[in-house]
Amino acid sequence: MEDLKKAIMDYAESSKKTKFYFSDLEKAVKKVKPDAKAREVKKAATALINEEKLIYFSTGSSTMYGMKGRGQTEDH
């Protein structure tokens, strides 16, 4: 789980985008750990939200993830 969370945070910190779809996070994790399952990635992303490192961002039609304090997010 920790290696998945690290891969997600590395991607979020290095990406030019400030908001990500789940599929973006999944692709980033699979580059580091190709055998990772979508369910494991989802659990890691949820854990990062619970730790307040990531936040949800709703566009109305879909939910995206964002790094807390980076870019225009709902907590600003």
C-alpha positions in Angstrom: 0.0 0.0 0.0 2.8 2.5 0.9 4.5 2.0 -2.5 1.2 2.7 -4.3 0.6 5.8 -2.2 4.2 7.0 -3.0 3.6 6.4 -6.7 0.4 8.5 -6.6 2.0 11.3 -4.7 5.1 11.3 -7.0 2.8 11.6 -10.0 0.6 14.3 -8.3 3.7 16.4 -7.4 5.5 16.1 -10.7 2.5 16.5 -13.1 1.7 19.8 -14.8 -2.0 19.1 -14.2 -3.5 20.1 -10.8 -6.5 17.7 -11.1 -6.5 14.1 -12.1 -9.0 11.4 -13.1 -8.7 8.1 -11.4 -7.5 6.6 -14.7 -4.5 9.1 -14.6 -3.6 7.9 -11.1 -4.0 4.2 -12.2 -1.7 4.7 -15.2 1.0 6.4 -13.0 0.9 3.5 -10.5 1.1 0.9 -13.2 4.3 2.4 -14.5 5.9 1.8 -11.2 4.0 -1.4 -10.2 2.6 -3.0 -13.4 0.7 -5.8 -11.5 -1.3 -3.3 -9.3 -5.0 -3.8 -9.4 -7.5 -0.9 -9.8 -9.0 -1.8 -6.5 -5.6 -1.4 -4.7 -5.0 1.9 -6.4 -8.5 3.1 -5.4 -7.8 2.1 -1.8 -4.4 3.9 -1.8 -6.0 7.1 -3.3 -8.8 6.9 -0.6 -6.2 6.5 2.1 -4.4 9.7 0.8 -7.7 11.6 0.9 -8.2 10.4 4.5 -4.7 11.6 5.3 -5.6 14.9 3.7 -2.8 14.8 1.2 -5.3 14.5 -1.7 -8.8 16.0 -2.0 -11.8 15.2 -4.2 -12.7 17.8 -6.8 -16.2 17.5 -8.4 -16.8 18.8 -11.8 -20.5 18.0 -11.5 -20.4 15.1 -13.9 -17.3 13.4 -12.6 -15.1 13.3 -9.6 -11.4 14.1 -9.9 -8.5 14.1 -7.4 -6.4 17.0 -6.6 -3.4 17.7 -4.4 -4.4 19.6 -1.3 -3.2 23.2 -1.6 -2.2 23.0 -5.3 -4.1 24.7 -8.0 -7.7 25.9 -7.8 -9.5 23.5 -5.5 -12.7 23.7 -3.5 -10.8 24.4 -0.2 -9.6 27.9 -1.5 
